[in-house]
Amino acid sequence: MTYAIPAPPTGPLSRLRWALADGWILTRRALAHWARSPEQLVMSLAFPVLLVLMFGYLFGGQMAVPGGGSYREFLMPGMFAMTMTFGVETTFSAIAADASRGITDRFRSLPMSSAAVVLGRGAADMLNSCLALVVMIATGLAVGWRWHEGAAGALAAVGLLLLLRFALLWIGIYLGLVAKGPEMLVAVQILVWPIGFLSSAFVDPATMPGWLGALAEWNPLSATVTATRDLFGSPGHVAGSWPADHALLLALAWPLLLTAVFLPLSAHRYRTLSR
């Protein structure tokens, strides 16, 4: 018995509906994997909480906050942004595992939208990041952090954090497609962790040597951290340098630039993938 392969839609709206429908199927696939292996999700959510407890209580007594204030309130916006950064590892692992097992090639051979694989992965990881933010905000409230600039400022800060995660999502997808397999995760961690710590997430860049502090201030992560500290009303946003004075602008520009670079790279790599 033979089956006719349905022809792909031709109109732009039909193709969009096709991509969204197929992408939602793959989103559900990722959610089903987490439901069957909840320990992976729990560990990914628990790790940032552990960092908050470690830095907030173990090291926090020795940390000076620019302009004064609680170190835990200074820390939490940085940990929100770090949690978004850690998501690169989740995206990379899932994409690299599918590619190395031939699952991605199987998807490409099916009569499905070519955009569905990255759309499904992206939607699932953004949902994961929303859950991670909820957990981290609850953790912050539990250790004494509060937002002080009203609901509008808090929502704007959350929007900036998710925008950063969206940009980093495409970096994770691209790295997953170019990697030889999920065992390269250690190499990604070696890339992610120094970038995360070389920022204003944990300490004021002014306390670093001049050249190192300049690198930290221009780090895309620092832009989001500084802008969200200002929007939340958390201590630590001290003006004086161009990146600090224009943190909100940079918190919008950096993710848009990263997306503009890595989204096309990911799409091209997916179209030419051969393993």
SULBELDA-V763093 format. One record per residue. RES is the residue in one letter. PSI is psi in whole degrees, -180 to 180 (* if undefined). OMEGA is omega in whole degrees, -180 to 180 (* if undefined). Layout:
RES & PSI & OMEGA
RES & PSI & OMEGA
//
This chain:
M & 134 & 179
T & 151 & -180
Y & 135 & 178
A & 134 & 177
I & 123 & -178
P & 142 & 179
A & 141 & 179
P & 151 & 177
P & 155 & -178
T & -38 & -179
G & 153 & -178
P & -42 & 179
L & -39 & 178
S & -40 & 179
R & -37 & 178
L & -46 & 178
R & -39 & 179
W & -47 & -180
A & -42 & -179
L & -40 & 180
A & -47 & 179
D & -38 & 178
G & -38 & 179
W & -36 & 177
I & -43 & -180
L & -28 & 173
T & -45 & 178
R & -34 & 176
R & -47 & 180
A & -42 & 179
L & -37 & 178
A & -38 & 178
H & -42 & 179
W & -37 & 179
A & -35 & -180
R & -23 & 178
S & 66 & -174
P & -20 & -179
E & -33 & 178
Q & -43 & 180
L & -42 & -179
V & -44 & -180
M & -40 & 180
S & -31 & 178
L & -31 & -176
A & -30 & -175
F & -49 & 177
P & -34 & 177
V & -42 & 178
L & -40 & 178
L & -39 & 177
V & -47 & -179
L & -40 & -178
M & -51 & -178
F & -37 & -176
G & -35 & -174
Y & -33 & -178
L & -44 & -179
F & -15 & -171
G & -29 & -179
G & -20 & -179
Q & 3 & -176
M & 130 & 177
A & 132 & -180
V & 127 & 178
P & 126 & -180
G & 1 & 180
G & 170 & 179
G & 178 & -177
S & 133 & 178
Y & -34 & -179
R & -34 & 175
E & -34 & 175
F & -37 & -174
L & -40 & -167
M & -46 & 176
P & -35 & 176
G & -39 & 179
M & -33 & 175
F & -47 & -179
A & -38 & 177
M & -38 & 178
T & -40 & 176
M & -37 & -180
T & -40 & 178
F & -22 & 179
G & -21 & 177
V & -39 & -178
E & -40 & 179
T & -47 & 180
T & -47 & -179
F & -48 & -176
S & -44 & -178
A & -45 & -179
I & -45 & -178
A & -38 & 180
A & -45 & 179
D & -41 & -179
A & -42 & -177
S & -26 & -179
R & -1 & -180
G & 3 & -179
I & -40 & 179
T & -42 & 177
D & -37 & 178
R & -42 & 177
F & -41 & -178
R & -25 & -180
S & -10 & -178
L & 156 & 177
P & 68 & -179
M & 164 & -180
S & 135 & 179
S & -20 & 180
A & -9 & -171
A & -35 & -177
V & -50 & -179
V & -33 & 177
L & -45 & 180
G & -45 & 179
R & -43 & -179
G & -44 & -180
A & -43 & 180
A & -43 & -178
D & -33 & 176
M & -38 & 174
L & -42 & 177
N & -41 & -179
S & -37 & 175
C & -44 & 178
L & -42 & 179
A & -39 & 178
L & -40 & 177
V & -45 & 179
V & -43 & -178
M & -38 & 177
I & -41 & 177
A & -39 & 177
T & -44 & 178
G & -45 & 178
L & -36 & -179
A & -30 & -178
V & 6 & 174
G & 0 & 178
W & 145 & 175
R & 154 & 169
W & 144 & -170
H & 1 & -175
E & 19 & 177
G & 169 & -177
A & -37 & -178
A & -45 & 178
G & -40 & 180
A & -42 & 179
L & -38 & 177
A & -39 & 178
A & -43 & 178
V & -39 & 177
G & -41 & 178
L & -39 & 179
L & -43 & 179
L & -31 & 175
L & -42 & 176
L & -44 & 180
R & -39 & 179
F & -42 & 179
A & -43 & -179
L & -25 & 176
L & -44 & -177
W & -30 & 174
I & -44 & 179
G & -41 & 178
I & -46 & -179
Y & -46 & 180
L & -37 & 178
G & -34 & -179
L & -30 & -179
V & -15 & -179
A & 159 & 179
K & -12 & 180
G & 171 & -178
P & -17 & 178
E & -12 & 177
M & 6 & -180
L & -37 & 180
V & -40 & 178
A & -39 & 178
V & -41 & 178
Q & -38 & 177
I & -29 & 177
L & -44 & -173
V & -45 & -173
W & -47 & 177
P & -38 & 178
I & -40 & 180
G & -43 & -178
F & -25 & 176
L & 66 & -177
S & -174 & 178
S & 16 & -177
A & -39 & -174
F & -31 & -179
V & 163 & 177
D & 127 & 178
P & -21 & 179
A & -21 & 179
T & -7 & -179
M & 162 & 170
P & 150 & -171
G & -51 & -177
W & -36 & -180
L & -39 & 177
G & -36 & 178
A & -42 & 176
L & -42 & -179
A & -40 & -179
E & -33 & -179
W & 0 & 176
N & 130 & 178
P & -34 & 178
L & -40 & -180
S & -37 & 179
A & -46 & 179
T & -41 & 180
V & -49 & -178
T & -43 & -180
A & -40 & -179
T & -33 & 175
R & -42 & 179
D & -44 & -178
L & -35 & 177
F & -19 & -174
G & 23 & 179
S & 154 & 179
P & 156 & 174
G & -13 & 179
H & 95 & -180
V & 120 & -180
A & 166 & 178
G & -31 & 178
S & 162 & -179
W & -45 & 179
P & -37 & 180
A & -39 & -179
D & -24 & -177
H & 36 & -176
A & -40 & -179
L & -43 & 178
L & -46 & -179
L & -33 & 179
A & -21 & 173
L & -41 & -174
A & -44 & -177
W & -51 & 179
P & -38 & 179
L & -40 & 179
L & -46 & 180
L & -40 & 178
T & -43 & -180
A & -28 & 180
V & -50 & -169
F & -21 & 176
L & -50 & 176
P & -38 & 178
L & -41 & 179
S & -44 & -180
A & -43 & 180
H & -43 & 180
R & -39 & 179
Y & -40 & -179
R & -31 & -175
T & 12 & -177
L & 131 & 177
S & 116 & -177
R & * & *
//
